[in-house]
Amino acid sequence: MSSLICPDNFAAMSITRHYLTVNGRRVHYRKAGKGPPLLMVHQSPRSSAEYEPLMRQWSEHFTCIAPDTPGFGQSDPLADPKPEIDAFADAIVEFADAVGIEKIAGYGFHSGGIILVTAMKRHIEKFSVLAIGGYAIWNDDERKLLGDPYIPPNPPKPYGEHLVWLWNRVLEQSWYFPWFLPQDSTRLPGANDDPARVHEIILELLDAGEAYRLGYGAVLRGSRDIPPRGMASPPVLITAYAGDPLKPHLERLGEMPASWSAHGVGTAADHYTASLAHLLKHAPDAGSDFRQDESQGFLPINTGGFTGNIHWQGDRATGHMIIHAPGREAELVAGDAVRIDLPGHGLSSQWPGAAPTRWAPWQAVIDAVAAHFDITQVRHEPLAEGEPDRLFPDLSPDRFGNYLTAAWAIVRASHIFAPWYAASRDSIIAIDAEALAPDRLVREHRALIRATAARAMHRARMAG
């Protein structure tokens, strides 16, 4: 079996990931399926990752294109230090033009829907149809409440205190809305205790950093003017399901163009069913050729028991490749050579099942990437000193988010002792004060949290 999957075949079986430079700004997007293009815009402060289950379903009907909006996921933020909603709307249309979507059929949930509706009002000739999940129409009191108090700054702090706030803020947003008002009157019916789900959102917020406030703030401040009733408009369907805090807002929409409709539905599944039917009825038939950058991206690989996307970056012309150490990722590796995230690290896919502790499967992935780029020299970062089980303890998401602060303590200690877990005079190393700066630690912390296969990789490297 070929180690590099044909991109067309891979797209049919899974979700591919790509970068595209738009007006000098890097945009990351996911793609799945064949047929007419469907532009899917995620809510804030999430990323296109939240649409992966839906993309797998709707890829039977559409080529689903889901970008990370500016400042979220792996997309660069806008240059404006305080962008408004119009800038995000224009950016999504600029991306559609650049990627190769001639006429936009779009789906957006909550703030993703607000961005799409704003974009359609500003560039109505670009759109054919929209399906929207929930649409916020704030009154004056709500605007005050959901301004700065809703998106407070939370910069990284030396001992990881910011992570305690972040975990509880995300967890409790499923308990009441807004998240900072724990009252009986603000309770939500869908409250959960799902560490894995909270963890997904935590990773996205760690990616966004303080840029999360820009995108979120623009949506919260943005105008919600509905086009006048007599305006000619592409068809728009807005639905909201029971338990969605925006369902009561359907009554606030007022008069809409004749081609618009809005109604409540019972469940999230009902919302998706109604949205898909609407999109299928009005989406254009023509497909498109979609563009991507060639300077960085993701390779679809199938070898050594691994099938998925391998993230890469760097200069292919060097003929060199550097492999990160366990628990790290390509972003942390210096140099111009090609750097990749091995499976279970960084932005690459996970191993199916348990990560191997034999080196051969890992080497097979490396060889496949090297062959694709015609690389002849491969260098490995050195292993960290210590025992794999102690170097990489279980950092699975737990009910109280303790794994986040544990990982922070590990990366901090690794700049003070070697191995990090042996806090003794015999294990002291020279301290680089700059390496302990919070804005440096956040990158290593994020890499360690992502590195679910670090222990297995370390064992495999040791075994040869």
N, C-alpha and C positions, 0 to 999 in steps of 0.2 A: 504493500500500500504506500502511496506517495506520502512523504513527510510534510509536504506543503499542499494544503487543500486548495483546489480550484476555488477562487473567490465566489463564483456564481453558485457552485454546489454548496459551499459553506453558508452562503446567505440563505439558501433554501432551507437549511437544516438548523440554523441558529442566528445569532445576532452578531454582526460585525461592527467594528468600531473604527473611527476615522478622525483625522484632523483636516481642517481646511482654513487657510489664511484668508480672512475677509477684511479688506481695508487695513491691513497691517496687524490685525488682531486674530489670535489663534482661537478657533472654534472647534470643539470636540462634538462629534455626533455619533449616534448609533443608527444602524440600518438593518432592516430585515424584510424579507419577502420579495414579491415581484408584482408588477402591475402598476396601476396609477399611483402617483406619489401622494402620501398623506403626511403632512407636517404636524408633529405632535410636540406641544410645548408644555413642559412640566410646571408644577407649582413652585413657589418659593417657600422655603429655602432648599428645595430638593435638587435633583439633577435628572437627566434622562434615564438614569438607572431605575427610577421608580416605574417607568413604563415598560420594562422588559417583559413582565408577564402578559401585558396587554398587546405588546408588539408581536409576541409569539402567536397570539390568537388572531389578530387582525392581519398578520402577514399573509394569510390565505387569500386576502382580498386586495391588499395594497402593498406597495413598497413603503414601509413605515420609515420615516426619517425623523429622528428625535434629537435635536441639538441640546447641549447644555447652554442655558441662557447666560449672558455676560456675567462673569464673576462667580458662577456656580459650576460644580463638577470640575471638569478640566478645561473650561473655556476662560480665556482672559477677561478681566473686567473692562468696562468702557474707560476711555481716557478721562472723561468728565468726573471730577471728584464728588459731585452730587447730581447724578443723572436723574431725570424725571421719566415718567412712563413713556412719553413719546420717543425717547432715545432707545428704550428697550424694544418698542414696537418697530421702529425703523431698523434696528439691528436684526430683528428676526426676518424682515423682508429682504434686507441686504444678504443675509445668509441664504435665503431661498433662491435668490437670483444667482448667487455665486455657486451654489451646489448644483444648480441645473433644474430647479422647479419652475416651470413656466407659468402655471396657474395653481394657486394655493388652495387645496382642500385641507382644512385644519381642524385639529382636536386639541382642546386645552382644558385643564381642570383648575378651578379656583384662579389663582393669579396667572396661570398659563392662559386661561380663557380671557382674562382681562387684557393681557398683552396682545392676544390675537384680535380681539374686538377693536382695540385701539389701533392696531396695525391696519385692520380692514377699513376703519373710518378714514385713515390717512392715505391709504393706497387701495381704494376700493376696486380699481381695475385689475389688481393682481389676484383677486380672490374669486373662488367659485362656490364655496360652501364652508360653514363652520358648525361644529358641534361642541357645546360648552357644558362643563360640569360645574354647576354653581356659579353665581355671579353676584359679587358683593356690591350693595348700594348702601354705603354708610350714611347715617345721619350725623349732624354736627357733634353731638355728644360722643358718638362712637369714634368719629375721626380724632377727637382729642384723646380718647382712651387708647386708641390703637396707633398713636403716633410714637414718639420717642419712648414711652414706657414699654411698648411692645417689642422694641428692638434695641435694648440697651447695649452699650459697648461691653465686650468681654475679651479683652486682649489676653494673650498668654501670660501667666505669672510664674515666678521662679519655681515654686513648689507644686505647681499643677492645680492650684485652687480653682482656676477657671473651668476645669473639667468637672468638678462637683456641681457647679452651677449649670453647666451645659447639660449634663445627664438629667438632672431633675427638671430642668426647663422643658426638655423634649418629652420626657416621660409624662409629666403632669399636663402637657397640652392635650393629651387624650382623655384627661379626667374632667377638665373644665375649660371654658373659653370665655374670655382670654386666659392665657396660662397663668397670669399673675394674680387672678382673683379667685381664690379657693372659697367659693360660697355655694350653698345649696342651689341658689338660683342660676348659677353658671355651670352646673354639672352637665356633662355630655353623656348620652346613653351608650356610647361605644367605648367606655373606659377600658383600658387593657393593662396588663402586666406582661409585656412581651419583650424581654431583653434583646432578642435578635432583631426585632423590628426597630426598636429604639437605636440599636447599634448602627443599622443602615443609615438612619438620619444623622447620627453623630458623625459618621465618616464623611457624609456630604458637608456637614457644617465645618468639620476640620479642614476639608478641601477649600471651602469658600473663605474661611477666616473672617476677618472683619468686613470683607466685601459682601457678606450676607446682608448687612444692614443697608447697602446701596440698593440692591435689587428689591428687597422686601419693602424698604422705605418708599421707593418709587411707586410700587403697586398700591401701598396703603394711602399715599397722597394723591394718586392719580384721579383724574376726572372720570365720572361714570355716566357721562351723557349718552343716552340712547339716541340713535338717529331718529329724526322726525318720522311720523307715520307715513307721510307721502313720499319719502325718499326711496328711490330704486336701490335695492340692495341684494346681494347674494343671499340665499336662504341661510338662516341661522336658527339652530335649535338649542335652547337652554333647558337643562333638566337638573334636578337636585333630588336626592333620595332622603328618606326618613333617617334622622340622626345627623345629617349634614347641617352644621350651624348656619349655612347659607340658604337652606331651603326656605325659611320665612322671607328671605329677600326677594323671592320670586314675585311676591305681592307688591314690591316697591318698584318694579320695572316700569310700570306705567304704560302709556301707548308706545307701540313699536311699529316698525315698517310692516307692511302686509306680508312680506316674505319671512318674518321672524315669528317664532312661537316659543312658548315657555310653559312648562308644567312640572309638577312634582311626580315622583315615582316612588315605589316602595323600597327598593333595595339598590345597592351599588350595581348588582348584576342587571337590574332593570334599566339603570342609567346607561350602562355600556351597550345593552341590546338596542335601546332607542337611538343612541348616538350612532351606532354602526349602521342601522337601517337608514337613518337620515343621510349619512355620508355616502352610502352605496347608491342612494337614489339620485344624488346631485353631483358626485365627484366626476371630474373629466375622465375620459377613457384612456387618453394617451399616457404612455409612460415617458421616462426621461433617462438620459445618461447622467450619472451623478459623479461629481468631481471630488477629489481629495488631494491633500498634500503628499509629496513623495519624500519629504525631509524628516518625517517622524510618523509614527503610527502604530498599527497593530498587524501582526501576521497571523493568519489562520493556520494552525499547526495540528497535525494528526500523526503522532509518533510516540513510541515508548509508553503506550498506555495513556497518553495525554491527547485530548482533543479540545482546542479552544484558541483564544486569542493571546498572543505574546506581544506585550508592549515593548517598543524599541524607540531609541532616540540616538542622535549622534551622526557623525559624518561617515557615510558608507565608503567614501573614496579612500579612507585611511587604510583599509584592509585589515584593521585591528578590531578586536572586540574585548571588552572588559566585563567580567561577571561579578556581580555584587556578592558580598558575604551573606550568610544566613541572617535573616532579620533586617536586612537592608533592602535597598531598591535602586534602580537606575538613576533616579534623580539625585541620589547622594554620592554617586561616583563621579570623580573629576576626570576631565580629559575630553578630547575631541572624538575619540574612538566610539564605535557603536556600543551602546549599553542597553541591556535588556532586563526586564523583570522576569525572573524565572517563575514557573507556576507556583501559585500560592504566595506570591510576593507582589507588592506594588499594584499596578493596574492590570496585570495579567490574570487570566482565568485560573480557577482552582484546579488541582488534581481531582479527577473523579474518585470519590472514596478517599481512603487514607493515602497520604503522600508517601512515596516509596523511600525506604531507607537503604536501598541499593543505588549506587551511583549511575548504573547503566541507563535507566530511564531519563535521568536528568541530562546526561551527556547526549542522549539521542535528541532532546529538544535543542540543546546548544548546537549540535551538528547540523540540524535542519535549518536553523537561523543562519549559521555560518555559510552553509551551502547556498542559501538564497541570496546572500549579499556578497558571495565570492570572497569570504574572509578566510585568511590563511593563518592568522595568529590570534590566539585567544589567551587572555591572562585573567587570573582569578584574584580577587581581593583575598587577603589572608583571613583565616578563621580567627574568631575571637578566642582568647584563652579561657579554658574552663570546660566543665562537663555539660553536654547538651541539655540534660534534664533540668539542670540548675540554671543554665544560661537562659533557657526559654521555658519558663513555667507556663502552666495553662492560663491563657489570657482570654478565655471565652467570656462573652458578655454575661454578667450576673445581675441579679435583681436590683442591686444598689449602685451599679456602675463602678464597683471597686477596681475592676480590671483596668480602667482608664488611668487611675492614679497610680496603680501598681506599675503599669508600663512606663509612666512618666518617671517614677522613682528609679526604674531600671536604667533608662537612658541617661538620667542624671548621674547615677552612681558609676556608670561605665566610663565616665570622664574623670573619675576620682580613684577607682580601684580596678585592677585586672587580676582575676575575674571580678566582675562587678559585685558578686554576692559575697566575696571574701573581704569584708571590711576590717582589715587588720594591717599592722605596720608592714608585714611582709608583702602585701598586695598593693601598696600605694604606688601611684604613677604621678608624673608631673601634671599639674592642673593647668589647663588652658582656659582662662577665665572667659574668653570669647565663646568657647564651645558650650559654656553653661548659660549663655544668654537665652532667654525664653524663645526668641524668634528663631534660634538655631535648633533648640530642643524640639520644637513643634514638628519639624520635618522628620527627625529621627523617631519621634514618638509615633507619628502617623505611619511611618514605615513599619515599625514593630507591631503596631495594632493590625496592620494589613497582613503581616507575615504569618499566616496560619500554618505554613509548611516549614517554618524556620528550623524547628528541632529535627525534623526528618531530614532536611537538607544538610544540616550539620553532621548528623550521624552518617549520611551517605558519603559526604566528603571525607570524613575520617576513615570510612571503610574502603574508600578508593573505588 
